[in-house]
Amino acid sequence: MKIVFATNNPNKLKEIQSLMPNGIEIINLKEIGCTEDIPETGETLQANAFQKAHYLKEKYGYDCFADDTGLEVETLNGAPGVYSARYAGSQRSAEDNMAKILTELNGKENRKAQFRTAVALILNGEEHLFEGKVEGHISLGKQGEEGFGYDPIFLPENEVRSFAQMTIIEKGAISHRGRAVRKLVSFLKSL
């Protein structure tokens, strides 16, 4: 089975590919000639994921899946949430986003946070949604060199290492995206 994954993020693509079993091939946007930024104007992760999937289906005609992920920090009333990628501005800088959160949490005891991912699938004219989340907390500073986004400052529950200190396989086994993608894979295998 071949299916298009609606992302231009090479790190996310690599992470998703590492979770796919033999028999399911991921096609990236570049391979189908999609080089434009796909709109993400929804108010929820689910809305953004479906917006991206619909965009691809309508413009390119492919069955596809898309995801949207948000980091939700309890003390910040769930922020950055749906605005995680552009929390510190439209430049979408992971370094700036992490610095902003660390500054906002400076001196705060409650550092609880969670990552949530919504994966929207459009296949054979039907829509499906798969979700995953992982709870944890924000570290006092960046830890690790792997991963991307907020990985260096997020420590999953029952872990002393940040996502950025884990291998892609270790992260995928417990992460929000890994949990959502395993539900997607299970569904695709059942077809």
Secondary structure, DSSP 8 states (H G I E B T S, - for coil): -EEEE----HHHHHHHHHH--TT-EEE-TGGGT--S------SSHHHHHHHHHHHHHHHH---EEEEEEEEEEGGGTT-EETTGGGTT-TT--HHHHHHHHHHHTTT-S--EEEEEEEEEEEETTEEEEEEEEEEEEE-SS---SSS-TTGGGEEETT-SS-GGGS-HHHHHHHSHHHHHHHHHHHHHHT-
